[in-house]
Amino acid sequence: MGFGTVGSAPDQVRVDGYDAFFARARVKSGYSGTATYVRSATARPDAARAQAFVDLPPGTAGLSSSRLHELDDEGRAVVTHHAGCVVVFNVYCPNSGATEDRAQFKAEFNDTLRAAMTLEMARGHAVVLVGDLNAVHDMRDMAYADELPSDWEPSSTWRWLDGLLALPQDGGLGMVDAFRALHPDATRAFTCWNTQTEARLANHGSRIDYVLVDAVLAPAVAACWIDADRMGSDHAPVVADLQLAALAPLPRAPPPLASIYLPELAGSQATIDAFVAAARSCEPAPSSLPRPAPKSKPKSAPASKPVTLRQFFTPHAAKPRRPATLPPPVAASPATRAVHNSTSTMQAWTQLLKPQTQDAVPLCRGHREPTKRLVVNKPGLNQGREFFICARPRGPRGDLRWRCSFFLWASEFKAAVRKRHRPSPATIDLTSSPPPKRARPLGRESPN
């Protein structure tokens, strides 16, 4: 059982009956990180390491030894060895980010990961790769395929994943996509959704989480499915059932990386039996795939907050209640009341006479409903500018049950309101303004 983006808190969760192995980011506290849970009685590993590239010689993928260590410093991989013949890479691949440095980091990480897998195969080991690969290689695996420009070409990440799946005679590693192998015709089977656009409500996402198995293990894959109904993250778990006979006696004790040896976890125990039991009861079925979009207008989902691994497995603590009694108010003096009344009157007249463009919002064209105001955070010429878009969750383009294509810069809206020389209501229908260009699709990769 692998997890990505688990942070680097020392009190990570331990589970009865499982050995836990963590890779923590050494460059930034709470950033990225991965965790692997292995059932002690049936799959305890012979060895485990929190670095994927520690065995690679300098010059691998054209990188120096120091650069290989830098790729490992973000805690993006846990590698476990089983029965002397199977190696499992649990990874959280970086996204391309907003800078050239991060795009270069992503490309180097991916190339080095392939080199590490190749090395294990050369040693005679069967390789399994699981986790968030932050990559797509099939048009069916992204809901926004029809929004791509006509001159679109596959990215380097797309080609990298193609290389993992290509046959050895074609220059690939011959890995098998477990889900696609068992569900070759599945559509809209996504694992990641943009939470800022509430795209999960319309199942408008992408499949970037995988279980890839060595070709020699492919016949052992009995089932693989997406547990799309499990909440708590912007990703859905991908579950694979491999029927493998025990090939060697299991070690009596877990390897040194196991969490039970961490001093900060000595004597601590978190009970998450409810989650583990629920995970065991999952059965592969067509209903486990994302359901079609509802026919009626959806309600907006509350904004999700980042969750730690412990919060994901345990009930949320009750919110503190407001005190039953409040302290009595302090009586104001006559002078204080006079100043307060004068200030309040001035503020009231100012609020009445000025155009109310700050709180007013336009109506979207698709539904004639109040829009929502957002701010451009991406570095560039427009960073910090405010704009309005349709307030509905994002969904398939042209389906008006979901977000329409309305887009308007806040500065243009403010200028249009002032041109009318009168206070504006809370919502304004600017039917005379020309339709804007469609905004670029948001959020095709997971954070970090």
C-alpha positions as CSV (number, residue, x, y, z in Angstrom):
1,M,0.0,0.0,0.0
2,G,1.7,3.2,-1.2
3,F,1.1,6.8,-0.4
4,G,2.4,10.0,-1.9
5,T,2.6,13.5,-0.4
6,V,2.8,12.3,3.2
7,G,5.0,15.1,4.5
8,S,7.8,14.7,6.9
9,A,6.2,14.8,10.4
10,P,8.0,12.4,12.8
11,D,4.7,11.0,14.1
12,Q,3.7,9.1,11.0
13,V,1.0,6.5,11.3
14,R,1.8,2.8,12.2
15,V,-0.7,0.1,11.5
16,D,-1.1,-3.3,13.3
17,G,0.0,-6.1,11.0
18,Y,1.9,-3.8,8.6
19,D,5.5,-2.7,8.3
20,A,5.7,1.0,7.4
21,F,8.5,2.7,5.5
22,F,8.8,6.4,4.9
23,A,10.8,8.7,2.7
24,R,10.9,12.2,4.0
25,A,11.9,15.4,2.1
26,R,15.3,16.6,3.4
27,V,15.1,20.0,1.6
28,K,11.8,21.3,2.9
29,S,9.8,20.2,5.9
30,G,6.4,18.9,5.0
31,Y,7.1,18.8,1.3
32,S,6.4,15.8,-0.9
33,G,7.4,12.5,0.9
34,T,6.2,8.9,0.3
35,A,5.1,6.0,2.5
36,T,4.8,2.2,1.8
37,Y,2.8,-0.2,4.0
38,V,3.5,-3.9,3.6
39,R,1.6,-6.7,5.3
40,S,4.1,-8.3,7.7
41,A,2.7,-11.8,7.6
42,T,2.6,-12.2,3.8
43,A,5.0,-9.7,2.1
44,R,7.6,-8.4,4.6
45,P,10.5,-7.1,2.5
46,D,14.1,-8.3,2.7
47,A,15.4,-4.8,2.3
48,A,14.0,-1.3,2.0
49,R,15.5,2.1,1.2
50,A,14.2,5.7,1.1
51,Q,16.3,6.6,-2.0
52,A,15.6,5.3,-5.5
53,F,19.0,6.3,-6.9
54,V,21.5,5.5,-4.2
55,D,22.8,2.5,-6.1
56,L,23.3,4.3,-9.4
57,P,26.9,5.1,-10.5
58,P,27.9,8.7,-11.4
59,G,27.1,9.5,-15.0
60,T,23.7,7.8,-14.9
61,A,21.4,9.7,-17.2
62,G,24.3,12.1,-17.7
63,L,24.1,13.3,-14.0
64,S,26.8,13.7,-11.4
65,S,26.8,11.9,-8.1
66,S,25.7,15.1,-6.3
67,R,22.8,15.7,-8.7
68,L,21.6,12.1,-8.1
69,H,21.5,12.8,-4.4
70,E,19.6,16.0,-5.0
71,L,16.9,14.0,-6.9
72,D,16.6,11.8,-3.8
73,D,16.4,14.7,-1.4
74,E,12.7,15.4,-1.8
75,G,11.7,12.0,-0.5
76,R,9.9,10.9,-3.6
77,A,10.5,7.2,-3.6
78,V,10.5,4.2,-1.3
79,V,12.0,1.0,-2.7
80,T,11.3,-2.4,-1.2
81,H,12.8,-5.8,-2.1
82,H,10.7,-9.0,-1.7
83,A,11.6,-12.7,-1.7
84,G,14.8,-11.9,-3.4
85,C,13.2,-11.4,-6.8
86,V,10.6,-8.6,-6.8
87,V,11.4,-4.9,-6.4
88,V,8.6,-2.4,-5.8
89,F,9.2,1.3,-6.5
90,N,6.6,3.5,-4.8
91,V,7.1,7.0,-6.2
92,Y,5.7,10.5,-6.3
93,C,7.0,12.0,-9.5
94,P,7.4,15.7,-9.5
95,N,5.4,17.9,-11.8
96,S,6.9,20.4,-14.2
97,G,6.1,23.4,-12.0
98,A,6.2,27.0,-13.2
99,T,9.9,27.3,-13.8
100,E,12.4,25.9,-16.1
101,D,14.4,24.5,-13.1
102,R,11.5,22.4,-12.0
103,A,10.8,21.2,-15.5
104,Q,14.4,20.1,-15.7
105,F,14.2,18.5,-12.3
106,K,11.1,16.5,-13.4
107,A,12.8,15.3,-16.6
108,E,16.0,14.3,-14.8
109,F,14.0,12.5,-12.1
110,N,12.0,10.5,-14.6
111,D,15.0,9.5,-16.7
112,T,16.9,8.5,-13.6
113,L,13.9,6.5,-12.3
114,R,13.9,4.5,-15.6
115,A,17.7,3.9,-15.2
116,A,17.1,2.6,-11.6
117,M,14.3,0.2,-12.9
118,T,16.6,-0.9,-15.7
119,L,19.4,-1.7,-13.2
120,E,17.0,-3.9,-11.1
121,M,15.9,-5.8,-14.2
122,A,19.5,-6.4,-15.2
123,R,20.0,-7.9,-11.8
124,G,17.2,-10.4,-12.6
125,H,14.5,-8.8,-10.5
126,A,10.9,-8.3,-11.5
127,V,9.9,-4.6,-11.1
128,V,6.7,-3.1,-10.0
129,L,6.1,0.7,-10.2
130,V,3.3,2.3,-8.3
131,G,2.3,5.8,-7.4
132,D,1.6,9.3,-8.8
133,L,3.6,9.5,-12.0
134,N,2.2,12.9,-12.9
135,A,2.0,11.7,-16.5
136,V,-0.6,10.8,-19.1
137,H,0.0,8.8,-22.3
138,D,-3.4,8.1,-23.6
139,M,-6.1,10.5,-24.8
140,R,-8.7,8.5,-23.0
141,D,-7.0,9.3,-19.7
142,M,-7.6,13.0,-19.7
143,A,-11.0,14.7,-19.8
144,Y,-9.6,17.8,-21.4
145,A,-8.4,16.1,-24.6
146,D,-10.9,17.9,-26.7
147,E,-9.6,21.3,-25.4
148,L,-6.0,20.7,-26.7
149,P,-4.9,23.1,-29.5
150,S,-4.7,21.7,-33.0
151,D,-0.9,21.9,-33.0
152,W,-0.5,20.0,-29.8
153,E,2.2,17.4,-29.6
154,P,3.0,14.8,-26.9
155,S,5.2,16.2,-24.1
156,S,8.5,14.7,-23.0
157,T,6.6,13.2,-20.0
158,W,4.1,11.5,-22.3
159,R,7.0,10.0,-24.3
160,W,8.8,8.9,-21.1
161,L,5.7,6.9,-20.0
162,D,5.4,5.5,-23.5
163,G,9.0,4.3,-23.1
164,L,8.2,2.5,-19.9
165,L,5.4,0.6,-21.6
166,A,6.9,0.0,-25.0
167,L,8.3,-3.5,-25.7
168,P,12.0,-4.1,-25.2
169,Q,12.5,-4.7,-28.9
170,D,11.1,-1.2,-29.5
171,G,13.5,0.4,-26.9
172,G,11.1,0.2,-23.9
173,L,11.1,-1.5,-20.6
174,G,8.1,-3.7,-21.4
175,M,6.1,-2.7,-18.3
176,V,2.3,-3.4,-18.3
177,D,-0.3,-0.9,-17.2
178,A,-2.4,-3.2,-14.9
179,F,-5.6,-1.1,-15.1
180,R,-5.6,-0.7,-18.8
181,A,-4.6,-4.3,-19.4
182,L,-7.8,-5.4,-17.6
183,H,-10.0,-2.5,-18.7
184,P,-8.9,-1.8,-22.3
185,D,-12.2,0.0,-23.2
186,A,-12.7,2.0,-20.0
187,T,-13.4,5.7,-20.4
188,R,-13.5,8.5,-18.0
189,A,-11.6,6.4,-15.5
190,F,-9.7,9.1,-13.7
191,T,-7.6,9.2,-10.6
192,C,-6.9,12.9,-10.1
193,W,-9.2,16.0,-10.1
194,N,-8.6,19.8,-9.7
195,T,-10.0,20.6,-6.3
196,Q,-10.0,24.4,-7.0
197,T,-12.4,23.9,-9.9
198,E,-14.5,21.3,-8.1
199,A,-13.9,19.1,-11.1
200,R,-14.5,15.8,-9.2
201,L,-18.2,16.5,-9.1
202,A,-18.3,16.3,-12.9
203,N,-15.6,13.6,-13.0
204,H,-13.5,15.9,-15.1
205,G,-9.9,14.8,-14.4
206,S,-7.0,12.7,-15.5
207,R,-5.5,9.3,-14.8
208,I,-2.0,10.0,-13.6
209,D,-1.7,7.3,-10.8
210,Y,-0.6,3.8,-11.9
211,V,0.3,0.3,-11.1
212,L,2.9,-0.8,-13.7
213,V,4.1,-4.4,-13.5
214,D,7.0,-6.2,-15.1
215,A,5.9,-8.3,-18.1
216,V,6.8,-11.5,-16.2
217,L,4.3,-10.5,-13.4
218,A,1.5,-9.5,-15.7
219,P,-0.2,-13.0,-15.6
220,A,-0.4,-12.7,-11.8
221,V,-2.6,-9.5,-11.9
222,A,-6.0,-10.9,-10.9
223,A,-7.7,-7.5,-10.6
224,C,-7.1,-3.8,-10.8
225,W,-9.5,-1.0,-10.2
226,I,-9.9,2.7,-9.2
227,D,-11.5,3.3,-5.8
228,A,-13.0,6.6,-7.0
229,D,-15.5,6.8,-4.1
230,R,-12.8,7.1,-1.4
231,M,-12.4,10.7,-0.4
232,G,-9.7,12.6,1.6
233,S,-7.5,13.6,-1.3
234,D,-7.6,15.1,-4.8
235,H,-6.4,11.6,-5.9
236,A,-8.2,8.3,-5.8
237,P,-6.4,5.0,-4.8
238,V,-5.6,2.5,-7.6
239,V,-5.9,-1.0,-6.2
240,A,-4.2,-4.1,-7.8
241,D,-4.5,-7.7,-6.7
242,L,-1.4,-9.8,-7.6
243,Q,-1.7,-13.5,-6.9
244,L,1.9,-14.5,-6.1
245,A,3.0,-17.7,-4.3
246,A,5.6,-17.3,-1.5
247,L,9.0,-17.9,-3.1
248,A,11.1,-17.6,0.0
249,P,10.8,-17.6,3.8
250,L,9.9,-14.1,5.1
251,P,12.3,-12.3,7.4
252,R,11.5,-12.5,11.1
253,A,12.1,-8.7,11.6
254,P,11.6,-5.8,9.2
255,P,14.6,-4.1,7.6
256,P,16.2,-1.1,9.3
257,L,14.1,1.5,7.4
258,A,10.9,0.3,9.1
259,S,9.1,3.0,11.2
260,I,9.2,0.8,14.4
261,Y,12.9,1.7,14.7
262,L,12.4,5.4,14.5
263,P,13.1,6.9,18.0
264,E,10.3,9.5,17.6
265,L,7.8,6.7,17.1
266,A,8.9,4.5,20.0
267,G,5.9,3.6,22.1
268,S,3.4,5.4,19.9
269,Q,0.7,3.7,18.0
270,A,-2.1,5.0,15.8
271,T,-5.1,2.8,15.3
272,I,-6.5,2.9,11.8
273,D,-8.1,-0.6,11.7
274,A,-11.3,0.9,10.2
275,F,-9.5,2.1,7.1
276,V,-7.5,-1.1,6.6
277,A,-10.7,-3.2,7.0
278,A,-12.5,-1.0,4.5
279,A,-9.6,-1.4,2.1
280,R,-9.7,-5.2,2.4
281,S,-13.5,-5.2,1.6
282,C,-13.0,-3.4,-1.7
283,E,-14.0,-5.6,-4.6
284,P,-13.2,-4.9,-8.3
285,A,-16.4,-4.0,-10.0
286,P,-17.6,-1.6,-12.7
287,S,-19.3,0.5,-10.1
288,S,-15.9,1.3,-8.6
289,L,-15.2,3.5,-11.7
290,P,-16.3,7.1,-11.6
291,R,-20.0,7.5,-12.1
292,P,-21.5,9.7,-14.9
293,A,-22.3,13.3,-14.1
294,P,-25.6,14.0,-12.4
295,K,-28.5,15.3,-14.4
296,S,-29.4,18.2,-12.1
297,K,-27.3,21.2,-11.2
298,P,-24.7,20.1,-8.6
299,K,-24.1,21.8,-5.3
300,S,-20.7,23.4,-4.8
301,A,-18.4,21.2,-2.7
302,P,-16.8,22.8,0.3
303,A,-13.2,23.8,-0.2
304,S,-10.9,20.9,0.9
305,K,-8.1,21.4,3.4
306,P,-4.8,19.7,3.3
307,V,-4.9,16.5,5.3
308,T,-2.1,14.6,7.0
309,L,-1.7,10.8,6.8
310,R,-3.0,10.5,10.3
311,Q,-6.1,12.7,9.6
312,F,-6.8,10.6,6.5
313,F,-7.2,7.5,8.6
314,T,-8.8,8.7,11.8
315,P,-12.0,10.6,12.6
316,H,-11.8,14.4,12.6
317,A,-11.7,15.9,16.1
318,A,-14.7,17.9,17.1
319,K,-14.5,21.6,16.6
320,P,-14.2,23.7,19.8
321,R,-17.5,25.1,20.9
322,R,-18.1,28.8,21.6
323,P,-18.1,29.7,25.3
324,A,-21.6,29.5,26.8
325,T,-21.3,32.9,28.3
326,L,-19.6,36.0,27.0
327,P,-18.1,38.8,29.1
328,P,-20.5,41.8,29.4
329,P,-19.8,44.8,27.0
330,V,-17.9,47.8,28.3
331,A,-20.0,50.9,28.4
332,A,-18.6,53.7,26.1
333,S,-18.2,57.2,27.3
334,P,-20.2,60.1,25.7
335,A,-17.1,61.3,23.9
336,T,-16.4,57.9,22.5
337,R,-20.1,57.5,21.3
338,A,-19.9,60.9,19.5
339,V,-16.7,60.0,17.6
340,H,-18.1,56.6,16.7
341,N,-21.4,58.1,15.5
342,S,-19.6,60.7,13.4
343,T,-17.3,58.1,11.8
344,S,-20.2,55.7,11.1
345,T,-22.2,58.5,9.4
346,M,-19.3,59.4,7.2
347,Q,-18.6,55.8,6.2
348,A,-22.3,55.2,5.4
349,W,-22.4,58.2,3.1
350,T,-19.2,57.2,1.4
351,Q,-20.4,53.7,0.9
352,L,-23.7,55.0,-0.6
353,L,-22.3,57.5,-3.0
354,K,-19.4,55.4,-4.5
355,P,-19.9,52.8,-7.3
356,Q,-20.1,49.4,-5.7
357,T,-17.6,47.7,-8.0
358,Q,-15.6,46.0,-5.3
359,D,-18.3,43.5,-4.2
360,A,-20.3,43.4,-7.4
361,V,-19.9,40.5,-9.7
362,P,-21.1,40.0,-13.3
363,L,-23.4,37.2,-14.4
364,C,-22.0,34.4,-16.6
365,R,-23.5,34.1,-20.1
366,G,-24.1,30.4,-20.0
367,H,-26.4,30.4,-16.9
368,R,-26.9,34.0,-16.0
369,E,-25.7,33.3,-12.5
370,P,-23.3,35.2,-10.3
371,T,-19.7,34.5,-11.1
372,K,-16.7,34.1,-8.8
373,R,-13.6,36.3,-8.5
374,L,-10.2,34.7,-8.7
375,V,-6.6,35.9,-8.9
376,V,-3.8,34.9,-11.3
377,N,-1.0,33.3,-9.2
378,K,1.2,32.1,-12.0
379,P,4.3,34.2,-12.5
380,G,4.1,36.4,-15.6
381,L,2.6,39.6,-16.9
382,N,-0.9,38.9,-15.5
383,Q,0.2,37.8,-12.0
384,G,-1.9,39.4,-9.3
385,R,-4.7,40.4,-11.8
386,E,-8.3,39.5,-10.8
387,F,-10.8,37.9,-13.1
388,F,-14.3,36.4,-13.1
389,I,-15.4,32.9,-14.2
390,C,-18.5,30.9,-14.0
391,A,-19.0,29.7,-10.4
392,R,-20.1,26.1,-11.3
393,P,-17.7,23.2,-11.0
394,R,-15.6,22.4,-14.1
395,G,-16.9,19.7,-16.4
396,P,-16.9,18.6,-20.0
397,R,-16.9,21.6,-22.4
398,G,-20.3,22.5,-23.8
399,D,-22.2,20.7,-21.1
400,L,-24.1,23.5,-19.3
401,R,-24.7,21.4,-16.3
402,W,-21.2,22.5,-15.5
403,R,-19.0,25.5,-15.9
404,C,-19.5,27.6,-19.0
405,S,-16.7,29.4,-20.8
406,F,-17.4,32.9,-19.3
407,F,-14.2,34.8,-18.5
408,L,-13.8,38.5,-17.8
409,W,-11.0,40.5,-16.3
410,A,-12.0,42.4,-13.2
411,S,-10.5,45.6,-14.6
412,E,-12.7,45.4,-17.6
413,F,-15.8,44.8,-15.5
414,K,-14.9,47.7,-13.2
415,A,-14.5,50.0,-16.2
416,A,-17.9,48.9,-17.7
417,V,-19.7,49.6,-14.4
418,R,-18.1,53.0,-14.0
419,K,-19.1,53.9,-17.5
420,R,-22.8,53.7,-16.5
421,H,-22.3,56.4,-13.8
422,R,-24.5,54.8,-11.2
423,P,-24.1,52.4,-8.3
424,S,-24.1,48.8,-9.3
425,P,-26.2,46.0,-7.9
426,A,-24.6,42.9,-6.4
427,T,-24.7,41.2,-9.8
428,I,-24.5,42.7,-13.3
429,D,-25.3,41.3,-16.7
430,L,-22.9,42.6,-19.2
431,T,-24.6,41.2,-22.3
432,S,-23.2,43.9,-24.6
433,S,-19.6,43.0,-24.0
434,P,-17.9,40.7,-26.5
435,P,-17.3,37.1,-25.6
436,P,-13.8,36.6,-24.2
437,K,-11.3,34.0,-25.2
438,R,-11.6,30.7,-23.4
439,A,-9.2,30.4,-20.5
440,R,-6.4,27.8,-20.7
441,P,-7.4,24.6,-18.9
442,L,-6.2,24.5,-15.3
443,G,-4.6,21.8,-13.2
444,R,-3.4,18.9,-15.2
445,E,-0.8,17.8,-12.7
446,S,-0.9,17.2,-9.0
447,P,1.0,19.7,-6.7
448,N,4.7,19.6,-6.0
